[in-house]
Amino acid sequence: MTELKRFYETFQPTHYNIYLDINRENKKITGKTTISGNAKESTISIHQKDLAVDTVQANDQDVSFTIDRDNDAIRIDLPQAGETTLTVTYTASLTDSMMGIYPSYYEVDGVKKQIIGTQFETNFARQAFPCVDEPEAKATFDLAIKFDEHAGETILSNMPEKKVENGVHYFDTTVRMSTYLIAFAFGELQSKMTTTKSGVKVGVFATKAHKANELDFALDIAKRSIEFYEDFYQTPYPLPHSWQLALPDFSAGAMENWGLVTYREAYLLLDPDNTALDMKQLVATVIAHELAHQWFGDLVTMKWWDDLWLNESFANMMEYVAIDAIEPDWHIWETFQTSDVPAALQRDATDGVQSVHVQVNNPAEIDALFDAAIVYAKGARMLVMVRALLGDDALRAGLKKYFEAHHYGNATGADLWAALGEASNLDVGAIMNSWLDQPGYPVVSASVIDGNLTLSQQQFFIGEGKEAGRQWRIPLNGNYDVAPEIMDQQQVNLGNYNDLRKANGKPFRLNVGNNSHFIVKYDKTLLDDILADATSLDAISQLQLLQDLRYLAEGHQLSYAALVPLLSKFADSHATIVNAGLYRIANDLKKFVLAESKEKKQLQALFDQLSSKQVARLGWTGKAGESNDDQLTRPIVLNAALYAENEKAIASAHELFSANSDKLETLSAAIRVFVLRNEVKNFGSEALFKKLLTAYRQTSDASYKSDICSALTSTTDPALIMKLVESFEDANTIKPQDLRAWFRGVLANEDGQQAAWDWIRNDWQWLEDTVGGDMEFSTYITVIASIFKTPTRLAEFKAFFEPKIQTPGLTREIQMDIKVIETRVKLIKDERQAVNDAVSEAVK
């Protein structure tokens, strides 16, 4: 199946005329596609997948063709090479895989309805129409769609509709674009509209299952994001409109189709009167991410999927740049520090991880490239390093050059570095290629050796790692001038430590601001100096200190037991990011205790000790005018108090539930999940279970759905756990797009783990048939590896997944996740006693 020769090499399309007649009733598509282009050879291939091809013509003459299903191809014999117009007639089916052209299902007032939508990334346009389905094969498109239309329905596409004739909807010709960005949708939709300062129409669309005001937040963020990007990129938005569409069934989070961005409902729509601040921030960053793509990914597209990072890493950084500009009070970069940064550091420390830039030939492997922790989070962190080195003026000037040179075309990573290098007079490529092409990252050891302050770099591993002699060009961001701006050697000597300490008057630190992708290992002298007054550091520096110590413990370069006494130092911080770092370590300690053990009781006592003052200070309900930090810290400490089984916290949550039992949806969204979970765990019954499951089926509020999922999957009742597992394959209860969260919840529940593990092993084929074409399919394996921690589970994991190791798209995930569980099992064996002794000492 290896695609050694790309189809674009033999046939280069310039324009498509696509006609689709879609019948929802029988799930059938009748299509006719005309492609004008240049045939470089007399035998060419274009893509198709599961299309029943009736006829193929070249320049109005029938030509012979064969279907090559292994390579998703139509092989066509032409009379001669040169300018050619192909016409293909065919039929196809609507899918139920959330790929290609597919229905989304929803209910309004108990009536079942559907919207037809599309998802063509990575290579699913070929399921809708024959094409050269490669990013480099850009062309213009004329789209005409006929469907079994009902009164009051709306149809949307990348470009405005220009006319309707005989029931056929014709859309304006697109700009030159890649096939995976084509999109359309139709059904009963409501909308809200506005216009940017430059005249771009912006709209948000959703089903009528939602309240009208749920569209308002997204509309505001979308409008302001586009205005920000036009200014920041110094490049106009290139289309007449920007539609944001929420689809009830959607496999990814969102998709940047040019002019018609599609979203999972949870990431676009929200109740302005009852949504937690962190959820508002998440929705805003998702919208800003997709709109960043309208330039970076859509206007200029990677030449091939190996440069996927060009799209995703950049959009991932820009979502924070944009939201920081339009909502400065949110301090959104702190979210980057507590979400993207740890995700990248954890994943990138496992030997065998992919580099940001990855060679790929087999189409089945393309979806496996979407490793969120690497291509999104690590890649964004790389670009944050670039931004810090260049400054915004040079960055913007470089981006303007990049867009001018490659607009409506394709580019590679080298093209971006060249444009940024020209604008900044820095050899950006030389610095960044060590990060782009090498997997992993370094630990920089800072030590006083023979009186001299010495730095050295070595690749950092969590678990076994094969030392490959890798070196990085590291932006050190040291707080002593003597530290080089870029460390490109194995070791550097900075001079006499005592002299440097006196001259600088403060402890020596590296990676100030935590923008560079490495961790620091200070020796005892340097670490003690920092810890002596650690709480006077700024919040990001405190987080970084906790974060780096945690990774050193994960990597067995420091004992977790040494971290336990440090936790109380930071427990009273009012900064969300410090609390996030503190409880990340505290929650890691849970792996060292067994259920219903003396050690677990001691750990619960530690959680109580750490959280009690903060819970008393913040309480369960928000206060008018309280800081964002307090709003975001409250859930962290309430969660800790409930893990501690603090009697007052359990009683308070129960009181809130009882007072709102008839209107649970209206409970404050910031604490609702804890109230519901507490009720299910401590006061659960079959009646409550049924009530919440019914509410889950009926509500259109994605945030409330998520809270119910979290609550129900925490039940300790074996009979109710089995009812949940039986619902996994009932799409009327749990949509396939939401199944992973339910599976994870039951698997992480010690009382439910066996049932969930048995289900996925017994019904793996069903799972593969249902979501196997989805880029998130492999993450079911990641979820299991994030939870398993015993030798028995490791053996079971290997027995089940090793026979699947050659499955395209799963190979790397299975190999890495075996290492992840092996590492955790060994860490627990080696550290359990010391950690539990340290916890016991801390709570005396």
ChimeraX attribute file (.defattr): number of C-alpha atoms within 10 A of each C-alpha:
attribute: neighborCount
match mode: 1-to-1
recipient: residues
	/A:1	11
	/A:2	12
	/A:3	14
	/A:4	9
	/A:5	9
	/A:6	17
	/A:7	19
	/A:8	21
	/A:9	14
	/A:10	17
	/A:11	25
	/A:12	23
	/A:13	22
	/A:14	17
	/A:15	19
	/A:16	23
	/A:17	16
	/A:18	21
	/A:19	21
	/A:20	21
	/A:21	18
	/A:22	23
	/A:23	16
	/A:24	18
	/A:25	7
	/A:26	9
	/A:27	15
	/A:28	15
	/A:29	22
	/A:30	19
	/A:31	23
	/A:32	22
	/A:33	20
	/A:34	23
	/A:35	24
	/A:36	21
	/A:37	18
	/A:38	17
	/A:39	22
	/A:40	17
	/A:41	14
	/A:42	14
	/A:43	16
	/A:44	21
	/A:45	25
	/A:46	23
	/A:47	25
	/A:48	26
	/A:49	23
	/A:50	14
	/A:51	24
	/A:52	15
	/A:53	19
	/A:54	11
	/A:55	14
	/A:56	22
	/A:57	19
	/A:58	21
	/A:59	14
	/A:60	11
	/A:61	12
	/A:62	14
	/A:63	15
	/A:64	13
	/A:65	18
	/A:66	12
	/A:67	19
	/A:68	14
	/A:69	14
	/A:70	10
	/A:71	18
	/A:72	22
	/A:73	22
	/A:74	22
	/A:75	17
	/A:76	20
	/A:77	18
	/A:78	22
	/A:79	13
	/A:80	13
	/A:81	16
	/A:82	14
	/A:83	15
	/A:84	21
	/A:85	20
	/A:86	22
	/A:87	22
	/A:88	20
	/A:89	19
	/A:90	19
	/A:91	19
	/A:92	20
	/A:93	21
	/A:94	22
	/A:95	16
	/A:96	15
	/A:97	21
	/A:98	24
	/A:99	25
	/A:100	25
	/A:101	28
	/A:102	24
	/A:103	27
	/A:104	18
	/A:105	16
	/A:106	20
	/A:107	17
	/A:108	13
	/A:109	8
	/A:110	8
	/A:111	7
	/A:112	9
	/A:113	15
	/A:114	19
	/A:115	23
	/A:116	20
	/A:117	27
	/A:118	27
	/A:119	27
	/A:120	22
	/A:121	22
	/A:122	20
	/A:123	23
	/A:124	21
	/A:125	28
	/A:126	23
	/A:127	23
	/A:128	29
	/A:129	30
	/A:130	28
	/A:131	24
	/A:132	27
	/A:133	27
	/A:134	21
	/A:135	24
	/A:136	22
	/A:137	24
	/A:138	24
	/A:139	22
	/A:140	19
	/A:141	25
	/A:142	18
	/A:143	24
	/A:144	19
	/A:145	19
	/A:146	19
	/A:147	17
	/A:148	10
	/A:149	16
	/A:150	9
	/A:151	7
	/A:152	9
	/A:153	12
	/A:154	16
	/A:155	19
	/A:156	20
	/A:157	23
	/A:158	27
	/A:159	26
	/A:160	17
	/A:161	16
	/A:162	10
	/A:163	12
	/A:164	13
	/A:165	8
	/A:166	6
	/A:167	13
	/A:168	16
	/A:169	19
	/A:170	21
	/A:171	20
	/A:172	16
	/A:173	18
	/A:174	21
	/A:175	18
	/A:176	18
	/A:177	25
	/A:178	29
	/A:179	27
	/A:180	23
	/A:181	23
	/A:182	23
	/A:183	26
	/A:184	20
	/A:185	21
	/A:186	19
	/A:187	22
	/A:188	17
	/A:189	19
	/A:190	18
	/A:191	18
	/A:192	18
	/A:193	15
	/A:194	15
	/A:195	14
	/A:196	15
	/A:197	11
	/A:198	11
	/A:199	11
	/A:200	19
	/A:201	16
	/A:202	21
	/A:203	22
	/A:204	27
	/A:205	25
	/A:206	26
	/A:207	23
	/A:208	15
	/A:209	17
	/A:210	18
	/A:211	15
	/A:212	16
	/A:213	13
	/A:214	19
	/A:215	25
	/A:216	18
	/A:217	18
	/A:218	24
	/A:219	25
	/A:220	16
	/A:221	20
	/A:222	24
	/A:223	22
	/A:224	20
	/A:225	26
	/A:226	24
	/A:227	19
	/A:228	19
	/A:229	21
	/A:230	17
	/A:231	13
	/A:232	19
	/A:233	21
	/A:234	15
	/A:235	16
	/A:236	15
	/A:237	22
	/A:238	18
	/A:239	16
	/A:240	13
	/A:241	20
	/A:242	26
	/A:243	25
	/A:244	30
	/A:245	26
	/A:246	23
	/A:247	27
	/A:248	24
	/A:249	25
	/A:250	26
	/A:251	23
	/A:252	15
	/A:253	14
	/A:254	24
	/A:255	27
	/A:256	24
	/A:257	30
	/A:258	31
	/A:259	27
	/A:260	25
	/A:261	25
	/A:262	30
	/A:263	26
	/A:264	20
	/A:265	24
	/A:266	22
	/A:267	22
	/A:268	30
	/A:269	30
	/A:270	26
	/A:271	20
	/A:272	13
	/A:273	11
	/A:274	14
	/A:275	16
	/A:276	20
	/A:277	15
	/A:278	16
	/A:279	16
	/A:280	19
	/A:281	16
	/A:282	16
	/A:283	21
	/A:284	24
	/A:285	26
	/A:286	22
	/A:287	26
	/A:288	28
	/A:289	28
	/A:290	28
	/A:291	31
	/A:292	28
	/A:293	26
	/A:294	26
	/A:295	24
	/A:296	25
	/A:297	30
	/A:298	27
	/A:299	21
	/A:300	25
	/A:301	28
	/A:302	22
	/A:303	18
	/A:304	18
	/A:305	25
	/A:306	18
	/A:307	23
	/A:308	24
	/A:309	28
	/A:310	27
	/A:311	23
	/A:312	25
	/A:313	25
	/A:314	25
	/A:315	27
	/A:316	29
	/A:317	26
	/A:318	24
	/A:319	26
	/A:320	24
	/A:321	21
	/A:322	26
	/A:323	25
	/A:324	16
	/A:325	16
	/A:326	15
	/A:327	14
	/A:328	12
	/A:329	11
	/A:330	18
	/A:331	15
	/A:332	21
	/A:333	17
	/A:334	17
	/A:335	18
	/A:336	19
	/A:337	22
	/A:338	20
	/A:339	14
	/A:340	21
	/A:341	21
	/A:342	20
	/A:343	18
	/A:344	24
	/A:345	25
	/A:346	16
	/A:347	23
	/A:348	24
	/A:349	23
	/A:350	23
	/A:351	22
	/A:352	18
	/A:353	18
	/A:354	23
	/A:355	19
	/A:356	30
	/A:357	23
	/A:358	19
	/A:359	16
	/A:360	18
	/A:361	17
	/A:362	14
	/A:363	18
	/A:364	17
	/A:365	19
	/A:366	21
	/A:367	21
	/A:368	23
	/A:369	23
	/A:370	18
	/A:371	21
	/A:372	20
	/A:373	21
	/A:374	28
	/A:375	28
	/A:376	25
	/A:377	28
	/A:378	32
	/A:379	30
	/A:380	28
	/A:381	26
	/A:382	20
	/A:383	20
	/A:384	20
	/A:385	19
	/A:386	21
	/A:387	18
	/A:388	15
	/A:389	18
	/A:390	20
	/A:391	12
	/A:392	13
	/A:393	12
	/A:394	19
	/A:395	22
	/A:396	19
	/A:397	18
	/A:398	23
	/A:399	21
	/A:400	18
	/A:401	21
	/A:402	21
	/A:403	21
	/A:404	12
	/A:405	15
	/A:406	15
	/A:407	19
	/A:408	20
	/A:409	22
	/A:410	22
	/A:411	21
	/A:412	17
	/A:413	19
	/A:414	13
	/A:415	15
	/A:416	20
	/A:417	23
	/A:418	19
	/A:419	22
	/A:420	27
	/A:421	19
	/A:422	16
	/A:423	19
	/A:424	18
	/A:425	12
	/A:426	15
	/A:427	13
	/A:428	20
	/A:429	18
	/A:430	12
	/A:431	18
	/A:432	19
	/A:433	17
	/A:434	17
	/A:435	23
	/A:436	21
	/A:437	14
	/A:438	17
	/A:439	21
	/A:440	29
	/A:441	25
	/A:442	21
	/A:443	19
	/A:444	25
	/A:445	17
	/A:446	25
	/A:447	21
	/A:448	20
	/A:449	13
	/A:450	9
	/A:451	12
	/A:452	16
	/A:453	21
	/A:454	20
	/A:455	22
	/A:456	17
	/A:457	25
	/A:458	18
	/A:459	21
	/A:460	24
	/A:461	26
	/A:462	23
	/A:463	19
	/A:464	14
	/A:465	14
	/A:466	9
	/A:467	11
	/A:468	8
	/A:469	8
	/A:470	15
	/A:471	18
	/A:472	23
	/A:473	18
	/A:474	25
	/A:475	22
	/A:476	22
	/A:477	22
	/A:478	16
	/A:479	15
	/A:480	18
	/A:481	11
	/A:482	11
	/A:483	21
	/A:484	15
	/A:485	14
	/A:486	14
	/A:487	20
	/A:488	16
	/A:489	13
	/A:490	15
	/A:491	15
	/A:492	16
	/A:493	16
	/A:494	17
	/A:495	15
	/A:496	15
	/A:497	19
	/A:498	12
	/A:499	11
	/A:500	19
	/A:501	14
	/A:502	10
	/A:503	10
	/A:504	12
	/A:505	9
	/A:506	13
	/A:507	20
	/A:508	20
	/A:509	20
	/A:510	23
	/A:511	20
	/A:512	14
	/A:513	15
	/A:514	20
	/A:515	21
	/A:516	21
	/A:517	24
	/A:518	22
	/A:519	24
	/A:520	23
	/A:521	23
	/A:522	22
	/A:523	13
	/A:524	12
	/A:525	12
	/A:526	18
	/A:527	18
	/A:528	13
	/A:529	14
	/A:530	19
	/A:531	16
	/A:532	10
	/A:533	11
	/A:534	18
	/A:535	16
	/A:536	11
	/A:537	13
	/A:538	12
	/A:539	20
	/A:540	20
	/A:541	21
	/A:542	22
	/A:543	25
	/A:544	23
	/A:545	23
	/A:546	22
	/A:547	25
	/A:548	20
	/A:549	23
	/A:550	22
	/A:551	25
	/A:552	20
	/A:553	20
	/A:554	21
	/A:555	20
	/A:556	18
	/A:557	15
	/A:558	15
	/A:559	19
	/A:560	26
	/A:561	19
	/A:562	14
	/A:563	21
	/A:564	21
	/A:565	14
	/A:566	14
	/A:567	20
	/A:568	15
	/A:569	14
	/A:570	19
	/A:571	19
	/A:572	17
	/A:573	16
	/A:574	16
	/A:575	21
	/A:576	22
	/A:577	23
	/A:578	28
	/A:579	26
	/A:580	22
	/A:581	24
	/A:582	25
	/A:583	22
	/A:584	16
	/A:585	21
	/A:586	19
	/A:587	13
	/A:588	12
	/A:589	21
	/A:590	14
	/A:591	17
	/A:592	21
	/A:593	19
	/A:594	12
	/A:595	11
	/A:596	8
	/A:597	10
	/A:598	13
	/A:599	21
	/A:600	20
	/A:601	17
	/A:602	21
	/A:603	25
	/A:604	22
	/A:605	22
	/A:606	23
	/A:607	24
	/A:608	21
	/A:609	18
	/A:610	25
	/A:611	25
	/A:612	19
	/A:613	14
	/A:614	21
	/A:615	21
	/A:616	11
	/A:617	11
	/A:618	18
	/A:619	15
	/A:620	19
	/A:621	13
	/A:622	15
	/A:623	11
	/A:624	6
	/A:625	6
	/A:626	10
	/A:627	15
	/A:628	15
	/A:629	15
	/A:630	17
	/A:631	20
	/A:632	20
	/A:633	22
	/A:634	23
	/A:635	20
	/A:636	18
	/A:637	26
	/A:638	25
	/A:639	20
	/A:640	25
	/A:641	25
	/A:642	22
	/A:643	18
	/A:644	24
	/A:645	18
	/A:646	18
	/A:647	10
	/A:648	11
	/A:649	24
	/A:650	21
	/A:651	14
	/A:652	15
	/A:653	22
	/A:654	20
	/A:655	14
	/A:656	18
	/A:657	20
	/A:658	14
	/A:659	12
	/A:660	13
	/A:661	13
	/A:662	9
	/A:663	10
	/A:664	19
	/A:665	19
	/A:666	13
	/A:667	20
	/A:668	17
	/A:669	20
	/A:670	21
	/A:671	21
	/A:672	24
	/A:673	23
	/A:674	22
	/A:675	26
	/A:676	27
	/A:677	23
	/A:678	26
	/A:679	25
	/A:680	24
	/A:681	16
	/A:682	14
	/A:683	13
	/A:684	17
	/A:685	15
	/A:686	12
	/A:687	9
	/A:688	15
	/A:689	19
	/A:690	13
	/A:691	11
	/A:692	21
	/A:693	18
	/A:694	12
	/A:695	16
	/A:696	20
	/A:697	14
	/A:698	16
	/A:699	15
	/A:700	21
	/A:701	20
	/A:702	18
	/A:703	25
	/A:704	22
	/A:705	22
	/A:706	16
	/A:707	21
	/A:708	24
	/A:709	26
	/A:710	21
	/A:711	23
	/A:712	26
	/A:713	26
	/A:714	24
	/A:715	28
	/A:716	18
	/A:717	15
	/A:718	12
	/A:719	10
	/A:720	18
	/A:721	22
	/A:722	15
	/A:723	11
	/A:724	26
	/A:725	20
	/A:726	11
	/A:727	16
	/A:728	22
	/A:729	17
	/A:730	13
	/A:731	13
	/A:732	12
	/A:733	17
	/A:734	20
	/A:735	18
	/A:736	20
	/A:737	21
	/A:738	18
	/A:739	21
	/A:740	17
	/A:741	17
	/A:742	22
	/A:743	25
	/A:744	20
	/A:745	22
	/A:746	27
	/A:747	22
	/A:748	20
	/A:749	17
	/A:750	15
	/A:751	18
	/A:752	24
	/A:753	20
	/A:754	14
	/A:755	18
	/A:756	25
	/A:757	18
	/A:758	12
	/A:759	16
	/A:760	18
	/A:761	13
	/A:762	11
	/A:763	12
	/A:764	13
	/A:765	11
	/A:766	12
	/A:767	18
	/A:768	13
	/A:769	11
	/A:770	17
	/A:771	20
	/A:772	15
	/A:773	16
	/A:774	20
	/A:775	20
	/A:776	20
	/A:777	20
	/A:778	21
	/A:779	17
	/A:780	17
	/A:781	18
	/A:782	17
	/A:783	18
	/A:784	22
	/A:785	23
	/A:786	14
	/A:787	18
	/A:788	22
	/A:789	21
	/A:790	17
	/A:791	15
	/A:792	10
	/A:793	18
	/A:794	20
	/A:795	13
	/A:796	13
	/A:797	21
	/A:798	17
	/A:799	11
	/A:800	11
	/A:801	18
	/A:802	13
	/A:803	10
	/A:804	13
	/A:805	16
	/A:806	12
	/A:807	12
	/A:808	15
	/A:809	20
	/A:810	20
	/A:811	17
	/A:812	17
	/A:813	21
	/A:814	24
	/A:815	17
	/A:816	19
	/A:817	23
	/A:818	19
	/A:819	20
	/A:820	24
	/A:821	25
	/A:822	20
	/A:823	20
	/A:824	24
	/A:825	20
	/A:826	16
	/A:827	21
	/A:828	17
	/A:829	13
	/A:830	13
	/A:831	17
	/A:832	19
	/A:833	15
	/A:834	15
	/A:835	22
	/A:836	22
	/A:837	15
	/A:838	17
	/A:839	23
	/A:840	18
	/A:841	13
	/A:842	18
	/A:843	16
	/A:844	8
